[in-house]
Amino acid sequence: MSVDESDRVFAGAAELFALLSTPIRLRLISALCHDEKNVSQLLSEIDATQPNLSQHLGTLYRAGILGKRREGAQIFYRLQSQRAASLCRAVCTQIATEIDSDLQVDPQERLLPFARQG
């Protein structure tokens, strides 16, 4: 891989990580993994105000991570990017594993910041 190609790869990864850098966006992706939902359904699952939730939905939609369709007055959102879902699942599963106090993970292999380890 050339330097230009690796720079594009790293830039693309950084862009995706930036999109996924807020807990509410990760919750939205998780909530939409199996089926589409409207804003009311998402609000019942995610602790957020409607304007805040809508802002994050819009960001994920414009990035191509979510798709949407209108049915009357309702807008239904669905996960459109399996790449983003797979990345979220892998990272969140790894962190959940590290949080589990019964499991010993080599400190050099941890994803959690060292200061937050219990």
DATAMO-V969269 format. One line per field, one symbol per residue. phi: phi as a letter, one per 20 degrees, with the letter a starting at -180 (. if undefined). A space follows every 50 residues. Layout:
phi->???
//
This chain:
phi->.ffffffffffffffffffeedgffffffffdfdbfbeffffffdcfbff ffffffgfffffenfddbbdcmeedddbfddffffffffffffffffffg fededggfefeffgfefe
//
